Amino acid sequence: MTKLKLRLDHNKGQNSWAEPAWAEFARFLRFGLAGVANTLVGLGVIAALDLGLHVRPAIANAAGYAAGIALSFVLSRRFVFRSRGSARTAAPRFLISAAIAFAANQVVLAAAGQLLGGDPASRLAAQVCGMSVYTLTLFVLGRFWIFKE
């Protein structure tokens, strides 16, 4: 079976956004695996600091999120998007993108909360909507801006 590679820029010989769908799907799966890893690391740091060392919950939470975001950047750069670009350029873009994704998450969470209602199942459904928008936003920004080659 031959690979179909669509190229919009024949002079540069780079793959365009029209890369085969299976490659994008594999990239998204790697993104999901990286997300699981950074979530587990972040939660592990939070639990170790909060429950193990009895650090204030807010500080433990901030440290866990910092560890998770740092791991997310490294895994996104190397494992998910396999970028060879400069980390100095990508790191600020990654932080900006995470902030944009979080803001989108908050907007969707508020809107879904209003639409779905206040019962526990509806609140959880609103959280899932917000998380989905966060994930998709960060993936798209990672693919087309942060780690664009």
C-alpha positions as CSV (number, residue, x, y, z in Angstrom):
1,M,0.0,0.0,0.0
2,T,1.4,3.4,-0.9
3,K,1.2,6.4,1.2
4,L,-0.7,9.3,-0.2
5,K,1.0,12.6,0.6
6,L,-0.7,15.8,-0.4
7,R,1.6,18.7,-0.8
8,L,0.4,22.2,-1.3
9,D,3.9,23.7,-1.4
10,H,5.9,21.6,-3.8
11,N,8.9,23.9,-3.7
12,K,9.5,23.4,0.0
13,G,8.5,19.7,0.0
14,Q,6.7,20.0,3.4
15,N,3.5,18.2,4.3
16,S,0.5,20.5,4.4
17,W,-2.5,20.5,6.6
18,A,-3.9,17.8,4.3
19,E,-1.6,15.1,5.8
20,P,-3.3,11.7,5.7
21,A,-6.1,11.3,8.3
22,W,-4.5,8.3,9.9
23,A,-1.4,10.3,10.8
24,E,-3.5,13.0,12.4
25,F,-5.4,10.4,14.3
26,A,-2.2,8.8,15.6
27,R,-1.0,12.3,16.6
28,F,-4.2,12.9,18.5
29,L,-3.9,9.5,20.3
30,R,-0.3,10.4,21.3
31,F,-1.8,13.7,22.6
32,G,-4.3,11.8,24.7
33,L,-1.6,9.5,26.1
34,A,0.5,12.6,27.0
35,G,-2.5,14.1,28.7
36,V,-3.0,11.0,30.8
37,A,0.7,11.0,31.8
38,N,0.7,14.7,32.8
39,T,-2.6,14.3,34.7
40,L,-1.2,11.4,36.7
41,V,2.1,13.2,37.4
42,G,0.2,16.4,38.4
43,L,-2.2,14.5,40.7
44,G,0.8,12.5,42.1
45,V,2.6,15.8,43.1
46,I,-0.7,17.2,44.5
47,A,-1.3,14.1,46.6
48,A,2.3,13.8,47.8
49,L,2.4,17.4,48.9
50,D,-1.1,17.7,50.3
51,L,-1.6,14.3,51.9
52,G,2.0,13.2,52.4
53,L,3.8,16.4,53.4
54,H,0.7,18.3,54.6
55,V,1.4,21.4,52.4
56,R,-1.5,23.8,52.1
57,P,-3.9,22.4,49.4
58,A,-3.7,25.6,47.2
59,I,0.1,25.4,47.1
60,A,0.1,21.6,46.5
61,N,-2.4,22.2,43.7
62,A,-0.3,24.9,42.1
63,A,2.8,22.7,42.3
64,G,1.0,19.8,40.8
65,Y,-0.3,21.9,37.9
66,A,3.1,23.3,37.3
67,A,4.6,19.8,37.1
68,G,1.8,18.7,34.8
69,I,2.2,21.6,32.5
70,A,5.9,21.2,32.3
71,L,5.6,17.5,31.5
72,S,2.8,18.3,29.0
73,F,5.1,20.7,27.2
74,V,8.0,18.2,27.0
75,L,5.8,15.3,25.8
76,S,3.9,17.5,23.3
77,R,7.1,18.8,21.8
78,R,9.0,15.5,21.6
79,F,6.4,12.7,21.6
80,V,3.1,14.2,20.2
81,F,4.3,16.7,17.6
82,R,7.9,15.5,17.3
83,S,9.1,19.0,16.9
84,R,12.6,19.9,16.0
85,G,12.0,23.6,16.5
86,S,13.3,25.8,19.2
87,A,12.0,25.3,22.7
88,R,12.6,29.0,23.4
89,T,10.0,29.8,20.7
90,A,7.6,27.0,21.6
91,A,7.5,27.4,25.4
92,P,5.9,30.8,25.5
93,R,3.5,29.8,22.8
94,F,2.6,26.7,24.8
95,L,1.9,28.8,27.9
96,I,-0.2,31.3,25.9
97,S,-2.1,28.4,24.3
98,A,-2.8,26.7,27.6
99,A,-4.2,30.0,28.9
100,I,-6.3,30.4,25.8
101,A,-7.6,26.8,26.1
102,F,-8.4,27.4,29.8
103,A,-10.3,30.5,28.9
104,A,-12.3,28.6,26.3
105,N,-12.9,25.9,28.9
106,Q,-14.3,28.5,31.3
107,V,-16.6,30.0,28.7
108,V,-18.0,26.7,27.6
109,L,-18.3,25.5,31.2
110,A,-20.4,28.6,32.1
111,A,-22.5,28.3,28.9
112,A,-23.1,24.6,29.3
113,G,-23.9,25.1,33.0
114,Q,-26.6,27.6,32.1
115,L,-28.0,25.4,29.3
116,L,-27.9,22.0,31.1
117,G,-29.0,23.0,34.6
118,G,-27.6,22.7,38.1
119,D,-28.2,19.1,39.0
120,P,-25.1,16.9,39.6
121,A,-25.2,15.0,36.3
122,S,-25.7,18.3,34.4
123,R,-22.8,19.9,36.2
124,L,-20.6,17.0,35.4
125,A,-21.7,17.1,31.7
126,A,-20.8,20.8,31.6
127,Q,-17.4,20.0,33.0
128,V,-16.9,17.3,30.3
129,C,-17.9,19.9,27.6
130,G,-15.4,22.4,29.0
131,M,-12.6,19.8,29.2
132,S,-13.3,18.7,25.6
133,V,-13.0,22.2,24.3
134,Y,-9.7,22.7,26.3
135,T,-8.3,19.5,24.9
136,L,-9.3,20.3,21.3
137,T,-8.1,23.9,21.5
138,L,-4.7,23.0,22.9
139,F,-4.3,20.2,20.3
140,V,-5.2,22.6,17.4
141,L,-2.9,25.3,18.7
142,G,-0.1,22.8,19.2
143,R,-0.5,21.4,15.7
144,F,-0.8,24.7,13.8
145,W,1.0,27.3,15.9
146,I,3.1,26.1,18.9
147,F,5.0,23.3,17.1
148,K,4.4,24.2,13.5
149,E,7.4,23.1,11.5
